């Protein structure tokens, strides 16, 4: 703030005193008969005007000038010398008194102005310091009433300072949350909460909530106990923690999946020889039965089926190894209904043992797809087994296996059941490794099913069944006339 030149102010005041005094004396000279015995009556207003507009020194100058003029004018009257001296002395004393009083008032006013300026400078410095602090600052009294609200607080909560100052701090938190600030929603009624932390929920002006961390401090201003709340928005930190936890889970799943891949390779290697031996022994048994010319066709058929399943078991183990290693598989034109028909006796046997009604509704037209027969059969059997296990504890036990042709030459296979359906808590990670809907499950069945579908450039999803349970569907592209896929898409879809 610019300050006036003291010398210029002094000169201006003296000129004011001389001018006003001269004007008053001129009036007195002109009207001497009227003011012969009251010369100093006009001097009093002159002193007050000079004191009001000029200050102490102009007032003192005016007193001296008016005293000199009064002494001269009264010397021409019939007043005695003593009377003239007393009257001049009293007027001069009045002038000195007014000058001293004005000087004292000006000193007090100057001191007050300096205090106000110093306070304003301190407030500006404090406000500037608060502006560079990223965290919001809220100042409340012992009744929880907001006294100060920084600009970062305005940006964080969406309120302007004039909207919240004078309001209770509960305005910044959801109902019931403000009590967690100090235990009762106030500044604690004398309780020592300084230096403490609170993890609370903040409430913005638009009604949105966010996690916040509040550090509470205590200050005393003019014998008033106030609490400072330094508020930090924890949204980004919580999001980073959530992402870190997801990454940890994903790394754990990757490690587990790699371990399962290694286990599948070991199983494939270790079980391949005994399975081959079983197949050879069954083949020898069938040859012996043929040489003995037994006419028990059921026995011969059972031995043949057992041999086929031993061979199929070996192929499944090799498929698991290929899936774990994400290796290539042999895919060629296959009939979708034909592949399902080959494993019908397995599904029917599981359904009969569990007393489950099994219903087929297969597409009657051309349902040729480019597929690995063993993988697709493994997929259907796995979905059917899950469906049968889902309905075993319910009185209405039914599963439907159906295929249908959708626009775009897409063949959809659906396995649905009348069970309880899928829990929403596992829906988003249903096809991830180690995710299971059964307490005793390893969480690999649906993960492997998803891998099979992805390997065939199809998609798999789950949705509510018309029977009341869950309906698992996967789609494959129908083969074109050249024996290639007519279309398809990658990935897993969940509904």
Secondary structure, 3 states (H helix, E strand, C coil): CCCCCHHHHHHHHHHHHHHHHHHHHHHHHHCCCCCCCCCCHHHHHHHHHHHHHCCHHHHHHHHHHHHHHHHHHHCCCCCCHHHHHHHHHHHHHHHHHHHHHHHHHHHHHHHHHHHHHHHHHHHHHHHHHHHCCCCEEEEEECCCEEEEECHHHHHHHCCCHHHHCCCEHHHHECCCCCHHHHCCCCCCCCCCCCCCEEEEEEECCCCCEEEEEEEEEEEEECCEEEEEEEEEECHHHHHHHHHHHHHHHHHHHHHHHHHHHHHHHHHHHHHHHHHHHHHHHHHHHHHHHHHCCCCCHHHHHHHHHHHHHHHHHHHHHHHHHHHHCCCCCCCEEEEHHHHHHHCHHHHHHHHHHCCCEEEEECCCCCCEEEECHHHHHHHHHHHHHHHHHHHCCCCCCEEEEEEEEECCCEEEEEEEECCCCCCHHHHCCCCCCCCCCCCCCCCCHHHHHHHHHHHCCCEEEEEECCCCCEEEEEEEEEECCCCCECCCCCCCCCC
